[in-house]
Amino acid sequence: MKSILIALSFLFSTILTAQSTASIAGKLIDKEFNNEPLAFGNVLIKGTTIGTTSDMDGVYVFNNLNEGHYTLIYSYIGYETKELDVALEAGKIVSIDVDMVASAASLDEVLITATTRKISETALLLDQKNAVEIKQSIGIEELSRKGVSDVATAVSKTTGVSKQDGSNTIYVRGLGDRYNSTSINGLPVTSNDPEKKNIDLDLFSTDIVEYIAIDKVYSPRTSGDFVGGNVDITSVNYKGKGMFELSLGSTIGTNSLTKFNDFKLQDGPNRSGFSSYGVPNNPLSGYHFENSLAPIKEKPLGSNIGLKAGKSFEIGKESRLNLFATVSFNNTFETREGINQSVNAQGAKLKSFQQERFSYNTNTTGMFNANYRINSMHKLSYNFLMVNSSNQNRDTYQGFIRDSAEDDNGLIQRSTYIQNTLLMHQLLGNHKLSDKFNLDWATSYNKVEGDMPDRSQNTLKYSDEVNGYVFAQNTITDNHRYYQNLIEDELAANLSVSYKLNEDVDGNSKGQVTLGYNGRFKKRDFEAIQFNFRISGSQLNTPIDPNKLDLFLNQQNFDDGLFSIESFAGLTPQTYDGDQTIHAGYASLEYQLSKRLSALVGLRFEKVEQTVSWRTQLDASGKSNTFNRHEFLPSVILKYELNDQQNLRLGASKTYTLPQFKERALFIYEDVTEVKVGNPDLYPSQNYNLDLKWEVFPKSSGLFSVTAFGKYILDPINEITLASSTNDISFINTGDAGYVYGAEIELRKDVFNFDGAYSNKLSAGMNATFMQTTQDLDSEKVRQETNYNTNLTHDTSGFTGASDFLLNADLSYLTNFSDDANLMTTLAYAHTSDRLYALGVETKGNLVDKGVGTLDFILKTKINKHLSFDFSIKNLLDPTIKRVQKNASENITVLSYKRGAFFKLGLRYKI
């Protein structure tokens, strides 16, 4: 059968091929699955960008090769990479069959041996070169080389993507959270934060990752809520005889070292990041709060521990079960000090502080994957993921409080603890119904709980009369304890049927038609309650020790009437609920129009319904708001192969941007110097997208590409600063239209690569994005469409979250001492230029985050086949993080601090 397949595939080509050229053909054999054909394996001619993939029968073909000596590289996900030399003579066909064997190596050793379970940089570049879609991926090999441990940092290393320092917000081509989306194995993931649309990507350890795809060009299989990009995480599918790995590590920051004996956190949360307390019983009839307001001291030395295990089992003659599990825990401490203030249009202070923050963060991740191959026609997989994260901040603000402490004698102490837990279940199936029909389906259930179980805030001022601090009480909310809980459930389903179209002369399909359905059903329940402490007038001059507030705020003083406890609507919490249903159907046609020209044309229809209901202090009667949209979303992608090394690509599409639940709910999110309030009148934007890309693959590991892109956005959504005494920020359709246009450049190159007893390799990479954003601002539109009577300071501006320039660069050196020992070092630099944070109103200037550059150093060494060490220094340059308000006369710094550098040491032991 093998000989027949090879003979048929070459029959036509050998008749037409001149006798001065030669050909190679063969078959990839899967030794892990009863010697069946291995489909979609990669075959590359070393030192070139000439490559192909095996078909469903495992057959691969190279035609029209000049005679001479060649080296072929055979690779497949999770299998050993093999290299074979072949000599070609003119007019002859060489047949080479290759047995492919699964690797038993672990993810962390992708740079250490050639028999590694990995998505290599070379394989991903080859996939990028051959695909019709315009795609960009980063695999576990590149992540390891750059010392990346979480997905947020991983995607920020790719072209056009940046991460806002000090937060988890990802920007794609300068567009922030609401313009992007996140998925795992093609299925959506629920946000863990009421402030965000997307889940925090730094919650995901790269231990769970096979590779990450960043789609910045729309295709019909993707949700229509798209304009910046979609980040899709492909989870690990382990294949091998078995492995077990233990990793240990420790991290410390330079800022925390200076506070090593005076690092203060709040009472209550434990070190594990799992807590179970909440609203106390009878909170209005007595002081029954569980946790003390006195700070506790910690030693700020972070740590991490991780376990990974995997094994494959043969079941019968055709079936195989692959199992993989990982569990990890890490914690980090961070300290920062600097300016945090809000000012009016004339620069006069509203609140002006020197802020000191102590932070403690934890992340616990557990994943289990089971991939079951029933036979060559049917596959099933189940993925379970649990992520529990906690973030604890103890903030101290000292300085000016208008109408309360105007002699720079104010003091606000705020302790915030947030615990977020994600549970994800996925079930996926792939079925080959015939040689031409494929059926793929997937379903998922996500549950997220976000809990803020006891946020406390106290406001004091220094009094010369008592030679100490006393309570300040300008409003009833100045001293309070706050509780918040969010639960979001989401069901999702994907279904697609594809049919391969007529074959070319070599037996390869010229394209395929795909019909599909996506459903997404989301429900959010959110509630919050705040207990305010009203200090009696006679006690406002009582001396208070800021570190011993329990001496005043206690049950005895409550019984004595020294203070009272109040809450909005008694014990009835403020609430908002969100319901969102999306039904989508799509059709796409991928077709090779000629030898060099291919196209992907699609049309997607989405029926969207979103309802938000609320009962809050801004509207105690309770109301709801619903919008329905029918979206028709056409798209086209064209690929033209200029030659074997160059592609020219074009992408055009229409998409939309949905507002999020929290942006439309009439609820107030309060910080010390900033307040955000929802806008029920917010509605979706419409987006028109265009991309033109030229890419060159000079070598198998090299790439040079230039991309021009443009976006036309109708009714863009922005955060604007409202004219208010509390510096409120809301979400508004601020104008009729806006534009985003720019260019991206990417370069990857091996500077040198010397083989020998001690191989040495130096590689470099760089990507840069230049862009401009502009939009019309219309105050009259805001007044007509919302309840906000405001005057925007400017008639035009850039988009909030957008930067004009992004840069990522890295330099890596690898030396192999033997098959079981090596050393790798990497320097990675990232720069982000100024970005607009919020638009100003009433002559108040825009808030702008100033540009920063960061530098990381990573060293990895393998001592032997069992033991490895890692060392890294993150944020070496320690730039100042600064936000300014650009008033007419001057730029006023409203936020400024440094994070410090972070030293990390790790050890891995593998059996």
NORQUI-V148762 format. One record per residue. N is the residue number from 0. SS is DSSP state (H for helix, E for strand, L for the rest). NEAR is the number of other ideal C-beta (glycine too) atoms within 12 Angstrom. Layout:
N|SS|NEAR / N|SS|NEAR
This chain:
0|L|14 / 1|H|22 / 2|H|16 / 3|H|14 / 4|H|26 / 5|H|30 / 6|H|19 / 7|H|22 / 8|H|35 / 9|H|32 / 10|H|20 / 11|H|19 / 12|H|28 / 13|H|25 / 14|H|11 / 15|H|15 / 16|L|25 / 17|L|17 / 18|L|16 / 19|L|14 / 20|E|23 / 21|E|30 / 22|E|37 / 23|E|42 / 24|E|41 / 25|E|38 / 26|E|35 / 27|E|40 / 28|E|30 / 29|E|32 / 30|L|26 / 31|L|32 / 32|L|34 / 33|L|19 / 34|L|22 / 35|E|28 / 36|E|30 / 37|L|40 / 38|L|29 / 39|L|27 / 40|L|40 / 41|E|36 / 42|E|45 / 43|E|38 / 44|E|32 / 45|L|27 / 46|L|23 / 47|L|29 / 48|L|31 / 49|L|31 / 50|E|34 / 51|E|35 / 52|E|29 / 53|L|34 / 54|L|31 / 55|L|29 / 56|L|30 / 57|L|36 / 58|E|39 / 59|E|45 / 60|E|40 / 61|E|36 / 62|E|29 / 63|E|25 / 64|E|33 / 65|E|23 / 66|L|21 / 67|E|19 / 68|E|18 / 69|E|28 / 70|E|24 / 71|E|37 / 72|E|34 / 73|E|40 / 74|E|42 / 75|L|43 / 76|L|37 / 77|L|42 / 78|E|39 / 79|L|30 / 80|L|36 / 81|E|31 / 82|E|24 / 83|E|24 / 84|E|17 / 85|E|30 / 86|E|19 / 87|E|29 / 88|L|20 / 89|L|19 / 90|L|18 / 91|L|21 / 92|E|30 / 93|E|29 / 94|E|25 / 95|E|31 / 96|E|31 / 97|E|36 / 98|E|26 / 99|E|37 / 100|L|28 / 101|E|33 / 102|L|35 / 103|L|29 / 104|L|39 / 105|L|42 / 106|H|43 / 107|H|45 / 108|H|40 / 109|L|41 / 110|L|41 / 111|L|39 / 112|L|28 / 113|L|27 / 114|L|28 / 115|L|35 / 116|L|43 / 117|L|41 / 118|L|38 / 119|L|39 / 120|H|37 / 121|H|39 / 122|H|38 / 123|H|38 / 124|H|42 / 125|H|36 / 126|H|31 / 127|H|38 / 128|H|42 / 129|H|29 / 130|L|27 / 131|L|35 / 132|L|37 / 133|L|42 / 134|L|39 / 135|L|43 / 136|E|39 / 137|E|44 / 138|E|41 / 139|H|43 / 140|H|42 / 141|H|40 / 142|H|45 / 143|H|42 / 144|H|41 / 145|L|42 / 146|L|34 / 147|L|42 / 148|L|41 / 149|E|37 / 150|H|46 / 151|H|36 / 152|H|38 / 153|H|40 / 154|H|47 / 155|L|40 / 156|L|43 / 157|L|47 / 158|L|45 / 159|L|45 / 160|E|44 / 161|E|47 / 162|E|37 / 163|L|34 / 164|L|37 / 165|L|31 / 166|L|27 / 167|L|34 / 168|L|38 / 169|E|46 / 170|E|44 / 171|E|46 / 172|L|47 / 173|L|45 / 174|E|48 / 175|L|43 / 176|H|40 / 177|H|41 / 178|H|43 / 179|E|43 / 180|E|44 / 181|E|44 / 182|E|40 / 183|E|42 / 184|L|40 / 185|L|37 / 186|E|40 / 187|E|43 / 188|L|44 / 189|L|46 / 190|L|38 / 191|L|41 / 192|L|38 / 193|L|35 / 194|L|36 / 195|L|34 / 196|L|40 / 197|L|40 / 198|L|40 / 199|L|38 / 200|H|47 / 201|H|35 / 202|H|44 / 203|L|43 / 204|E|42 / 205|H|44 / 206|H|45 / 207|H|43 / 208|E|46 / 209|E|39 / 210|E|43 / 211|E|43 / 212|E|37 / 213|E|40 / 214|E|42 / 215|L|48 / 216|L|44 / 217|L|43 / 218|L|43 / 219|L|41 / 220|L|38 / 221|L|42 / 222|L|42 / 223|L|43 / 224|E|42 / 225|L|46 / 226|L|51 / 227|L|46 / 228|E|46 / 229|E|39 / 230|E|43 / 231|E|35 / 232|E|46 / 233|E|33 / 234|E|42 / 235|L|44 / 236|L|39 / 237|L|44 / 238|L|40 / 239|L|34 / 240|L|24 / 241|L|23 / 242|E|37 / 243|E|24 / 244|E|34 / 245|E|26 / 246|E|35 / 247|E|24 / 248|E|32 / 249|E|26 / 250|E|33 / 251|E|30 / 252|E|34 / 253|H|25 / 254|H|30 / 255|H|34 / 256|H|23 / 257|H|19 / 258|L|28 / 259|L|20 / 260|L|12 / 261|L|21 / 262|E|30 / 263|E|33 / 264|E|38 / 265|L|40 / 266|L|27 / 267|L|33 / 268|L|36 / 269|L|23 / 270|L|26 / 271|L|19 / 272|L|30 / 273|L|23 / 274|L|29 / 275|L|16 / 276|L|23 / 277|L|28 / 278|L|29 / 279|L|24 / 280|L|14 / 281|L|16 / 282|L|31 / 283|L|27 / 284|L|17 / 285|L|20 / 286|L|30 / 287|L|20 / 288|L|34 / 289|L|23 / 290|L|30 / 291|L|23 / 292|L|37 / 293|L|26 / 294|L|31 / 295|E|24 / 296|E|20 / 297|E|28 / 298|L|22 / 299|L|35 / 300|L|24 / 301|E|33 / 302|E|27 / 303|E|33 / 304|E|28 / 305|E|37 / 306|E|28 / 307|E|40 / 308|E|27 / 309|E|38 / 310|E|25 / 311|E|33 / 312|E|21 / 313|E|20 / 314|E|17 / 315|L|14 / 316|L|14 / 317|L|21 / 318|E|24 / 319|E|34 / 320|E|28 / 321|E|38 / 322|E|30 / 323|E|41 / 324|E|30 / 325|E|39 / 326|E|29 / 327|E|36 / 328|E|32 / 329|E|37 / 330|E|35 / 331|E|39 / 332|E|40 / 333|E|37 / 334|E|36 / 335|E|35 / 336|E|27 / 337|E|29 / 338|E|32 / 339|E|38 / 340|E|36 / 341|E|40 / 342|E|34 / 343|L|28 / 344|L|26 / 345|L|17 / 346|L|24 / 347|L|19 / 348|E|28 / 349|E|35 / 350|E|39 / 351|E|35 / 352|E|37 / 353|E|25 / 354|E|33 / 355|E|32 / 356|E|39 / 357|E|38 / 358|E|38 / 359|E|42 / 360|E|36 / 361|E|35 / 362|E|43 / 363|E|31 / 364|E|39 / 365|E|29 / 366|E|43 / 367|E|29 / 368|E|40 / 369|E|30 / 370|E|35 / 371|E|27 / 372|E|33 / 373|E|22 / 374|E|20 / 375|L|25 / 376|L|22 / 377|E|21 / 378|E|31 / 379|E|27 / 380|E|36 / 381|E|29 / 382|E|39 / 383|E|30 / 384|E|42 / 385|E|31 / 386|E|45 / 387|E|33 / 388|E|40 / 389|E|38 / 390|E|39 / 391|E|43 / 392|E|35 / 393|E|43 / 394|E|36 / 395|E|33 / 396|E|38 / 397|E|31 / 398|E|32 / 399|E|30 / 400|E|33 / 401|L|26 / 402|L|19 / 403|L|28 / 404|E|31 / 405|E|19 / 406|E|17 / 407|E|21 / 408|E|25 / 409|E|39 / 410|E|39 / 411|E|41 / 412|E|41 / 413|E|36 / 414|E|40 / 415|E|35 / 416|E|39 / 417|E|37 / 418|E|38 / 419|E|43 / 420|E|36 / 421|E|41 / 422|E|28 / 423|E|42 / 424|E|30 / 425|E|38 / 426|E|27 / 427|E|34 / 428|E|28 / 429|E|31 / 430|E|23 / 431|E|23 / 432|L|17 / 433|L|14 / 434|L|17 / 435|L|19 / 436|E|21 / 437|E|29 / 438|E|25 / 439|E|31 / 440|E|28 / 441|E|34 / 442|E|31 / 443|E|37 / 444|E|30 / 445|E|38 / 446|E|28 / 447|E|40 / 448|E|35 / 449|E|37 / 450|E|36 / 451|E|39 / 452|E|36 / 453|E|38 / 454|E|39 / 455|E|39 / 456|E|35 / 457|E|44 / 458|E|40 / 459|E|40 / 460|E|36 / 461|E|25 / 462|E|22 / 463|L|13 / 464|L|14 / 465|L|18 / 466|L|10 / 467|E|20 / 468|E|32 / 469|E|33 / 470|E|41 / 471|L|35 / 472|L|30 / 473|L|24 / 474|L|22 / 475|H|21 / 476|H|28 / 477|H|33 / 478|L|39 / 479|E|37 / 480|E|43 / 481|E|37 / 482|E|33 / 483|E|38 / 484|E|30 / 485|E|40 / 486|E|28 / 487|E|40 / 488|E|27 / 489|E|36 / 490|E|28 / 491|E|37 / 492|E|28 / 493|E|34 / 494|E|29 / 495|E|32 / 496|E|27 / 497|E|29 / 498|E|23 / 499|E|28 / 500|L|20 / 501|L|16 / 502|E|20 / 503|L|21 / 504|L|20 / 505|L|30 / 506|L|27 / 507|L|28 / 508|E|23 / 509|L|24 / 510|E|27 / 511|E|27 / 512|E|27 / 513|E|33 / 514|E|26 / 515|E|32 / 516|E|28 / 517|E|39 / 518|E|28 / 519|E|37 / 520|E|27 / 521|E|37 / 522|E|27 / 523|E|40 / 524|E|28 / 525|E|39 / 526|E|32 / 527|E|39 / 528|E|35 / 529|E|37 / 530|E|38 / 531|E|30 / 532|E|38 / 533|E|26 / 534|E|35 / 535|L|19 / 536|H|15 / 537|H|14 / 538|H|25 / 539|L|28 / 540|L|22 / 541|L|25 / 542|L|22 / 543|E|35 / 544|L|23 / 545|L|31 / 546|L|24 / 547|L|19 / 548|H|36 / 549|H|24 / 550|H|18 / 551|L|32 / 552|L|38 / 553|L|22 / 554|H|20 / 555|H|15 / 556|H|26 / 557|H|28 / 558|H|14 / 559|L|15 / 560|L|15 / 561|L|26 / 562|E|35 / 563|E|27 / 564|E|33 / 565|E|24 / 566|E|28 / 567|L|28 / 568|L|21 / 569|L|16 / 570|L|21 / 571|L|18 / 572|L|29 / 573|E|34 / 574|E|32 / 575|E|41 / 576|E|33 / 577|E|41 / 578|E|27 / 579|E|40 / 580|E|24 / 581|E|35 / 582|E|26 / 583|E|38 / 584|E|29 / 585|E|36 / 586|E|27 / 587|E|35 / 588|E|29 / 589|E|32 / 590|E|27 / 591|E|28 / 592|L|21 / 593|L|15 / 594|L|15 / 595|L|17 / 596|E|22 / 597|E|31 / 598|E|28 / 599|E|39 / 600|E|28 / 601|E|38 / 602|E|28 / 603|E|38 / 604|E|24 / 605|E|35 / 606|E|22 / 607|E|35 / 608|E|24 / 609|E|37 / 610|E|25 / 611|E|41 / 612|E|28 / 613|E|36 / 614|E|27 / 615|E|33 / 616|L|28 / 617|L|25 / 618|E|26 / 619|E|16 / 620|E|13 / 621|E|21 / 622|E|24 / 623|E|23 / 624|E|29 / 625|E|20 / 626|E|22 / 627|E|18 / 628|E|28 / 629|E|19 / 630|E|32 / 631|E|23 / 632|E|38 / 633|E|26 / 634|E|39 / 635|E|32 / 636|E|41 / 637|E|31 / 638|E|36 / 639|E|24 / 640|E|27 / 641|E|18 / 642|E|18 / 643|L|23 / 644|L|23 / 645|E|23 / 646|E|37 / 647|E|26 / 648|E|38 / 649|E|29 / 650|E|39 / 651|E|30 / 652|E|41 / 653|E|32 / 654|E|44 / 655|E|39 / 656|E|43 / 657|L|40 / 658|L|39 / 659|L|38 / 660|H|40 / 661|H|39 / 662|H|39 / 663|H|40 / 664|L|44 / 665|L|37 / 666|L|42 / 667|E|32 / 668|E|36 / 669|E|30 / 670|L|28 / 671|L|37 / 672|L|36 / 673|L|30 / 674|E|26 / 675|E|29 / 676|E|36 / 677|L|40 / 678|L|38 / 679|L|36 / 680|L|27 / 681|L|39 / 682|L|31 / 683|L|36 / 684|E|41 / 685|E|31 / 686|E|39 / 687|E|30 / 688|E|43 / 689|E|32 / 690|E|43 / 691|E|28 / 692|E|38 / 693|E|27 / 694|E|38 / 695|E|28 / 696|L|36 / 697|L|23 / 698|L|28 / 699|L|35 / 700|L|32 / 701|L|29 / 702|E|39 / 703|E|27 / 704|E|39 / 705|E|27 / 706|E|35 / 707|E|26 / 708|E|41 / 709|E|27 / 710|E|45 / 711|E|27 / 712|E|40 / 713|E|25 / 714|L|29 / 715|L|48 / 716|E|44 / 717|E|48 / 718|E|39 / 719|E|45 / 720|E|47 / 721|L|35 / 722|L|26 / 723|L|24 / 724|L|17 / 725|L|28 / 726|L|37 / 727|E|33 / 728|E|38 / 729|E|43 / 730|E|45 / 731|E|44 / 732|E|37 / 733|L|47 / 734|L|32 / 735|L|23 / 736|E|26 / 737|E|41 / 738|E|30 / 739|E|43 / 740|E|30 / 741|E|37 / 742|E|28 / 743|E|40 / 744|E|29 / 745|E|36 / 746|E|27 / 747|E|39 / 748|E|28 / 749|E|26 / 750|E|20 / 751|E|15 / 752|E|23 / 753|E|16 / 754|L|14 / 755|L|11 / 756|L|11 / 757|L|15 / 758|E|23 / 759|E|23 / 760|E|29 / 761|E|22 / 762|E|34 / 763|E|27 / 764|E|38 / 765|E|27 / 766|E|37 / 767|E|32 / 768|E|42 / 769|E|27 / 770|E|37 / 771|E|26 / 772|E|38 / 773|E|28 / 774|E|38 / 775|E|27 / 776|L|34 / 777|L|30 / 778|H|28 / 779|H|19 / 780|H|26 / 781|H|34 / 782|H|18 / 783|H|16 / 784|H|24 / 785|L|29 / 786|L|20 / 787|L|34 / 788|L|17 / 789|L|33 / 790|L|25 / 791|E|35 / 792|L|29 / 793|L|28 / 794|L|17 / 795|E|24 / 796|E|37 / 797|L|36 / 798|L|47 / 799|E|39 / 800|L|41 / 801|L|46 / 802|E|42 / 803|L|29 / 804|E|29 / 805|E|43 / 806|E|34 / 807|E|42 / 808|E|30 / 809|E|36 / 810|E|28 / 811|E|37 / 812|E|29 / 813|E|34 / 814|E|28 / 815|E|26 / 816|E|20 / 817|E|17 / 818|L|18 / 819|L|21 / 820|E|25 / 821|E|33 / 822|E|28 / 823|E|40 / 824|E|30 / 825|E|37 / 826|E|30 / 827|E|38 / 828|E|29 / 829|E|42 / 830|E|28 / 831|E|37 / 832|L|28 / 833|L|28 / 834|E|38 / 835|E|41 / 836|E|39 / 837|E|42 / 838|E|45 / 839|L|41 / 840|E|37 / 841|L|26 / 842|L|22 / 843|L|36 / 844|L|33 / 845|E|39 / 846|E|40 / 847|E|33 / 848|E|37 / 849|L|28 / 850|L|26 / 851|E|34 / 852|E|26 / 853|E|36 / 854|E|26 / 855|E|36 / 856|E|30 / 857|E|37 / 858|E|28 / 859|E|38 / 860|E|28 / 861|E|36 / 862|L|21 / 863|L|20 / 864|L|24 / 865|L|21 / 866|E|24 / 867|E|36 / 868|E|27 / 869|E|37 / 870|E|26 / 871|E|33 / 872|E|29 / 873|E|36 / 874|L|34 / 875|L|23 / 876|L|24 / 877|L|24 / 878|L|26 / 879|E|27 / 880|E|35 / 881|E|28 / 882|E|38 / 883|E|31 / 884|E|42 / 885|E|33 / 886|L|26 / 887|L|17 / 888|L|13 / 889|L|14 / 890|E|21 / 891|E|32 / 892|E|27 / 893|E|41 / 894|E|38 / 895|E|28 / 896|E|31 / 897|E|28 / 898|L|32 / 899|L|35 / 900|L|26 / 901|E|34 / 902|E|29 / 903|E|33 / 904|E|25 / 905|E|32 / 906|E|27 / 907|E|36 / 908|E|26 / 909|E|32 / 910|L|19
